[in-house]
Amino acid sequence: MSDPGLSAIMSERRQLINLAYRLLGSLADAEDVVQDTYARWYAMTPDEQQAIDNPAAWLTKVASRICLDLLRSARARRERYVGEWIPEPLPETTQWHTGSTDPADPADRVTLDESVNMAVLVVLDAMTPAERVAFILHDVFRYPFPEVAEIVGRTPAACRQLASSARRRIRDAEHPAAPSARRAELVREFKAAWEATDIAALVNLLDPEVTAVADGGGVVSASLVPVHGGADVAQYFAGLPVFNLGRNLVERMVNGQPGLVIEFEGAVETVIAFDVDGDHITNIWAIRNPEKLQPWKS
């Protein structure tokens, strides 16, 4: 006979995965957090579990606090990271799973909405841990500030200020929304110009202040510093030996938005995300660190 209590507890898994990914920018870390959260639940006695009025809220609180601790320690880890750090990219939900025994199991999937596009994740990563947690819990998951305060260890008023500051950061970084069809068209035109090594066409597609960032993690080759400016970014991409030895450039959705992947012998080698302002590309993020490409394995 199935345990209805177990079913109720496990039904929170998807919510926790979604929360932890937004808080950490890493699916692998999010999975570890959720596993740790459930381990803490099952480490309690049945009487201790029964004493918890709202198990879902307890799980969220524990997962959020684990994430907060990880975010606080991440700054030291980032100082040791080789090159630039970019959040872990995700493909379409129909294309991946996180290692569950059932690849169709939706419990391990991240809902790909505006809160996980690469531009937002990059801004989130620049926030303080408390800002990020307050914003995600309140603005994305609609937790009231008194509950957020219990998790963050601040007053509700302070959490309100933290969320407001985070909101302002995201608003300042946002560009006017381009229609998804136009985003896809720009990425397609970028792909064609890159494949043709057409520097002039690349420059025309790029914002004059465009920034390109690569993340190899010290594991594979990648520029250790961002490249700025339309002409320099165009020259940089045109000079990359991408199309050697049978590599393919393929259009794919990256965190819910049009992007590109470089495939080599059927495996994804690089995932490229874009940010767009009107008719120009303003940011390019190329994730090459193999540890961040696990969800892209077929």
Sequence and secondary structure as in RCSB ss.txt:
>XXXX:A:sequence
MSDPGLSAIMSERRQLINLAYRLLGSLADAEDVVQDTYARWYAMTPDEQQAIDNPAAWLTKVASRICLDLLRSAR
ARRERYVGEWIPEPLPETTQWHTGSTDPADPADRVTLDESVNMAVLVVLDAMTPAERVAFILHDVFRYPFPEVAE
IVGRTPAACRQLASSARRRIRDAEHPAAPSARRAELVREFKAAWEATDIAALVNLLDPEVTAVADGGGVVSASLV
PVHGGADVAQYFAGLPVFNLGRNLVERMVNGQPGLVIEFEGAVETVIAFDVDGDHITNIWAIRNPEKLQPWKS
>XXXX:A:secstr
   HHHHHHHTTHHHHHHHHHHHHS HHHHHHHHHHHHHHHHTS HHHHHT S HHHHHHHHHHHHHHHHHHHHH
HHHHHSSS         GGG  SS SSTT GGG    SGGGSHHHHHHHHTS HHHHHHHIIIIIT   HHHHHH
HHTS HHHHHHHHHHHHHHHHHH      HHHHHHHHHHHHHHHHTT HHHHHHHEEEEEEEEEE TTTS   SS
 EESHHHHHHHHHTS TTGGG EEEEEEETTEEEEEEEETTEEEEEEEEEEETTEEEEEEEE  GGG GGG  
